[in-house]
Structure formats: structure tokens, C-alpha cells
Amino acid sequence: MEKSDAQMTTNRKALTINLDDSKYGTFAEIGAGQEVARVFFQAGGAAGTIAKSMSAYDMTFSDAIYGKAPRYVSRERLVTMLDHEYTLLRERLSEKRGATTKFFVFADTVAAKSFRGNNECHGWMGIRFQPEPGCEIPSDVVLHVRMWDKDNLRQQEAIGIVGTNLIYAALYLRDDLEKFTASLADNLGSDRIEIDMLKFAGPAFANVDNRLMSLHLVRHGLTNAVLFGPNGDVLQPSEALYKKAILVERGSFRPVTHVNVDMLNCACAQFMQEPDVQGKDIVVLLEITMNNLLAGGALDPADFLSRVDMLGDIGCTVLISNYSEYYRLTSYFRRYTKEMIGVAMGINNLLEIFNEKYYEHLEGGILENFGRLFRNSVRLYIYPMQQVAYERYLAGHNVTAAVSPFAKDVLINARNVQVAPNLRSLYQHLLENHYLECIVGYNPEILNVFSRDVLDRIRRHDPTWESMVPVPVANAIKKRNLFGHGTPA
């Protein structure tokens, strides 16, 4: 993980704030003790910063102050805390010191490891603050954190550090939001905490795109995946995926083509017919890996936002992940659900899964990969490929031993694709036991459509590209001038 420049100790950050007479606020914490306030008290000079520190640990007291909540460790409870405490702070202190003070409220609601040790260890925290004294509309930063330490005391310590990092960043690092994001893990590291949602709001962040900020979380190793809704909102994965059956399709989506949509629709139709999925809530995701986003050598924010905008315009939920291997992706989903997981993919991705070089870091090699991938009800739905494209793929990957013996008009599917000779028995086992399924009901007339060809035609201003993508995608590309549309050839 990258560190922020001139990384400061947690104590130094708290002391810096305590000695800044222009900052003054409230600390309200539920669960896991008053860990953030404790950092500020221990740093010294806290009377210059803390107007009030409180912890409504008992649910009855918490309800009496903030109102009843369906869940106490939730974004809704956090926002209620920020609303209540900020209103009180302004009401009681604006007349006395509002002209010279930038008021703020820090709040968190956390579930650290319980005595029995079988609970989810996570929390919500946020800060509401005035960028300038007397500012009528405050700004907010809200995040969701997971604690990976094994004991309660270490988790409490981690909450204190993350909270201090958040307050310091909101007050002093707003001019460099990538540095802001990276600094949230100062003095901790990703082995102790994960921040899987980060959202900015208010006039101090008027020009901030929360999707890019979420992408920085993945880039800096604070989390391995972030989720966006069709309207571009940043979603919290445990809220969006909890106890749902999940179908996912991985791709570059530069741009979305008829093949991408057909693959997803056909796989979804089959997935919904699975006995284990009947009557269950389903979430369908399109996933882009960081490897794909960094394929050009450096992250292109405009390209990233182009893809997310386009996918949102056609109503898709988008996952950006750092999981190159599919078994890591399905393990990630298992954090949130025990329901069935389906993965839609083409023949080229299937062959990549059977490439042993990707599993040299696993003690059990490719067998361990499949053991992890197919654990707990996972199924792959395989979309067919024209033989000419299949042979082009093999040639591009220097594979000569698996050229199909079939006639040129025979499609390559999950039943006739050729894998390496030493893996054929393993492949047959997976096929016979329905870990792999051929996608049916596909449109054979669009199998010659490839994203790279569409992208090339868009850039060459060849109008035939529009026939290769769904109408909403074409409209989105033209409306937003995506992928070079509207620029000189």
C-alpha cells in the first residue's frame, strides 16, 4: 500500500488538530468504546478541540437520543448521529464563537469483536464540518470500515487510528483527495483494516466524483472491490449483496456490445431456473478488474468514468475489483451471501482459468484454484465462440496443441473446447458434474462482434459501429462523446 507523503503519527495528527484554535467539535461514538476521542485526549490539549464527547452504548439511551433504528451499525444511524450532534453544536455555540470557529462533528457506530467472537467486525464513521466559519451548508465524509485484527483491543485501537486519520484528512488534506484517501490507512495498513466505501458530499467537495474516490481505495489497497449503482451512486457491498444470489460477468466493456448483453441475458435466464435460486433475491453485476483499467500502463480517469457512465445508462450495477483470479472474486462474494453464485464468461476466459501459470503461487496449484472456485454452489455459464475467433485466440497465446478438429462452421462451446491434455480429465469431471454449463438461447448472428473492433470503428468515425452495440449504448456513446466519439479521427 502507498503511504501518504511525510506520514505523521496518529498522536501528532490529533495534537495538530488540538492546537488549531479554529477547529472545534463533538465526538459521538457507539460501540467499541470512545476510541477516537481517547486518541485526542491522550495527545494533549484536547480542551482546544473537543466541545463534547459522548457514547450512547446502551440501545435504550441511543434510541432516546437519536431515535429508533432498524440496525445500530448502519449508515442510517451514522447520518442520524451527525444530524443531531451538528444541530446541537451550532445551536449552543454559534453565537459565542461561530464567527471564528469551523465547527465539526465526528461520529462512529462500530461492532468490534464480541465476547463470543462470532459477529461481523465492522463500522460506519463520518465527519460533518464547516470549511469556513459561519458556513451555512456543511460538508460530509462518510466511510465504512472492516477490522481484520483477531482481538477486541487491537480492533478498538484500529478504530481510533482510522477515525483520527479521517478527521485530519477532512480538515487538512482536501486539496489532494488521492492523498486524502491514501492517508486513511496511515499507521495501520490493509492487513488490519479495509475501507470498502467512501463518500464525499457538500460544498467543500462540489467537484468531487465519488466513483473516482472509490477507485483510489482499490488503487491504494484499502479495499479490493468497490460497487456502483446504475445511477452512479457508491454502494456499500454488504448492503447490496447481503443474502442474495449473485450473477456476474467480467469484461472490459470498451464498449458494451451485443455479445456482452446477450451473454448476460442468456446466463441470467438459466441462472434464474436453478433450483437453488428459485424464489431468491438476485443481483446481477458487470465487473471490471483493475488489471483491465490499467492495461494502458496508467489509470485513465476519463476512460474509467466513460465505462461506468455507459454501464449506468443501460441500468447495470458495476463492480470494480482487484481480483485477477475468479476464485478470489467468488470468495469475496462469500463474505456477504451463502446463496448460489453464477459467473458468465466466454471461451477465452474459460481457457485462461485452465492456464496453470496463474496458480504457481498456490501450494495446490490449479487443483486448489478449482477447489476454492467451486466451493459452496458456484457455476460457470460459458458463451460460445466462432471457430475463427477461437483459433485467433490460440495463435495469439502461442497455443498450438488445442486447435479444434471440427469444421469451420462449428461453434466452440463448453462441450467441445480443447484444454491441455493433462487437464482434460479434470475438465471432464467439472463438465459432468455441472460446474460448467453451456449457455443456450444465444443469438448466433452476433458472434462476430468484438469490443476492440467496435472501439476501432468509433475512433475511425465508421458509422457501422452503431449496429454492433445495443441502442441505449450507442445513444450513451454519442450523448457523452465516449471512447473518442466526436473527436478528430
Secondary structure, DSSP 8 states (H G I E B T S, - for coil): ----TT---HHHHHHHHHT-TTEEEEEEEESS-SHHHHHHHHHS-GGGTEEEEE---SHHHHHHHH---S-SSSHHHHHHHHHHHHHHHHHHHHHHHTTT-EEEEEEEEEE---SS--S--EEEEEEEE-SSTT-SS-EEEEEEEEE--SSHHHHHHHHHHHHHHHHHHHHH-TT-HHHHHHHTTTTT-TTTEEEEEEEEESGGGTT--HHHHHHHHHHTTS-SEEEE-TTS-EE-HHHHHTT-EEEEEE---TT--HHHHHHHHHHHHHHHTSTTTTT--EEEEEEEEHHHHTTTSS--HHHHHHHHHHHHHTT-EEEEE---SHHHHHHHHTTT--S-EEEEEEHHHHHHHT-GGGGTTSTTHHHHHHHHHTTTTEEEEEE-B-HHHHHHHHHHTT--TT---S-TTS-B-TTT----GGGHHHHHHHHHTTSEEE--S--GGGTT--HHHHHHHHHTT-GGGGGGS-HHHHHHHHHHTGGGTTS--
